[in-house]
């Protein structure tokens, strides 16, 4: 299995973004952070990937749109985050 690519769209000084990154860091997960504080093409990219999302962070693990910080922690509580990070199907 291949480890999925992780993208996280954030804004400067966002406490939810910090919490989400801390959880990913604690898992040893490598991710690419896209700061959309000033808008620009990465914000447009986030809007294209998650058209209804208006808050940050927005987290994508592989082809799965996880959602925000609370959604990431819900996956962790349900025991589904580790399999998703490992690229296991049906996580």
One Martini backbone bead per residue (centre of mass of N, CA, C, O) as a GRO file, in nm:
protein
   91
    1UNK     BB    1   0.099   0.035   0.018
    2UNK     BB    2   0.026   0.371  -0.016
    3UNK     BB    3   0.091   0.669   0.094
    4UNK     BB    4  -0.094   0.931   0.128
    5UNK     BB    5  -0.175   1.234   0.043
    6UNK     BB    6  -0.148   1.545   0.232
    7UNK     BB    7  -0.384   1.812   0.265
    8UNK     BB    8  -0.367   2.152   0.413
    9UNK     BB    9  -0.583   2.416   0.476
   10UNK     BB   10  -0.483   2.745   0.587
   11UNK     BB   11  -0.449   2.991   0.850
   12UNK     BB   12  -0.343   3.237   1.019
   13UNK     BB   13  -0.392   3.182   1.358
   14UNK     BB   14  -0.535   2.898   1.358
   15UNK     BB   15  -0.633   2.680   1.603
   16UNK     BB   16  -0.744   2.441   1.429
   17UNK     BB   17  -0.492   2.407   1.258
   18UNK     BB   18  -0.299   2.341   1.485
   19UNK     BB   19  -0.444   2.086   1.590
   20UNK     BB   20  -0.435   1.922   1.330
   21UNK     BB   21  -0.125   1.924   1.298
   22UNK     BB   22  -0.063   1.789   1.569
   23UNK     BB   23  -0.196   1.521   1.504
   24UNK     BB   24  -0.033   1.455   1.252
   25UNK     BB   25   0.243   1.472   1.392
   26UNK     BB   26   0.184   1.242   1.605
   27UNK     BB   27   0.164   1.033   1.348
   28UNK     BB   28   0.387   1.107   1.124
   29UNK     BB   29   0.254   1.289   0.912
   30UNK     BB   30   0.283   1.389   0.593
   31UNK     BB   31   0.238   1.732   0.480
   32UNK     BB   32   0.064   1.983   0.295
   33UNK     BB   33   0.071   2.327   0.327
   34UNK     BB   34  -0.196   2.573   0.266
   35UNK     BB   35  -0.191   2.914   0.259
   36UNK     BB   36  -0.510   3.120   0.254
   37UNK     BB   37  -0.516   3.406   0.380
   38UNK     BB   38  -0.483   3.571   0.081
   39UNK     BB   39  -0.568   3.357  -0.104
   40UNK     BB   40  -0.581   3.251  -0.420
   41UNK     BB   41  -0.513   2.956  -0.583
   42UNK     BB   42  -0.546   2.773  -0.327
   43UNK     BB   43  -0.834   2.859  -0.263
   44UNK     BB   44  -0.952   2.769  -0.530
   45UNK     BB   45  -0.870   2.476  -0.496
   46UNK     BB   46  -1.032   2.422  -0.240
   47UNK     BB   47  -1.310   2.499  -0.366
   48UNK     BB   48  -1.298   2.272  -0.581
   49UNK     BB   49  -1.268   2.028  -0.374
   50UNK     BB   50  -1.466   2.210  -0.157
   51UNK     BB   51  -1.740   2.388  -0.227
   52UNK     BB   52  -1.871   2.409   0.086
   53UNK     BB   53  -1.617   2.525   0.198
   54UNK     BB   54  -1.536   2.805   0.453
   55UNK     BB   55  -1.325   2.664   0.631
   56UNK     BB   56  -1.063   2.616   0.865
   57UNK     BB   57  -0.958   2.344   0.801
   58UNK     BB   58  -0.871   2.152   0.506
   59UNK     BB   59  -0.879   1.795   0.462
   60UNK     BB   60  -0.665   1.569   0.271
   61UNK     BB   61  -0.671   1.209   0.211
   62UNK     BB   62  -0.610   1.174  -0.067
   63UNK     BB   63  -0.946   1.135  -0.188
   64UNK     BB   64  -1.020   1.235   0.101
   65UNK     BB   65  -1.256   1.438   0.256
   66UNK     BB   66  -1.250   1.516   0.583
   67UNK     BB   67  -1.221   1.830   0.658
   68UNK     BB   68  -1.189   1.926   0.967
   69UNK     BB   69  -1.083   1.911   1.282
   70UNK     BB   70  -1.326   1.757   1.401
   71UNK     BB   71  -1.317   1.531   1.187
   72UNK     BB   72  -1.036   1.427   1.253
   73UNK     BB   73  -1.099   1.356   1.555
   74UNK     BB   74  -1.330   1.158   1.490
   75UNK     BB   75  -1.155   0.952   1.347
   76UNK     BB   76  -0.975   0.894   1.588
   77UNK     BB   77  -1.199   0.797   1.788
   78UNK     BB   78  -1.295   0.566   1.569
   79UNK     BB   79  -1.022   0.436   1.439
   80UNK     BB   80  -0.979   0.570   1.122
   81UNK     BB   81  -0.709   0.726   1.078
   82UNK     BB   82  -0.477   0.521   1.051
   83UNK     BB   83  -0.584   0.373   0.798
   84UNK     BB   84  -0.593   0.624   0.618
   85UNK     BB   85  -0.286   0.693   0.646
   86UNK     BB   86  -0.210   0.393   0.525
   87UNK     BB   87  -0.414   0.333   0.273
   88UNK     BB   88  -0.672   0.195   0.356
   89UNK     BB   89  -0.934   0.053   0.254
   90UNK     BB   90  -1.229   0.147   0.415
   91UNK     BB   91  -1.161   0.365   0.658
   0.00000   0.00000   0.00000
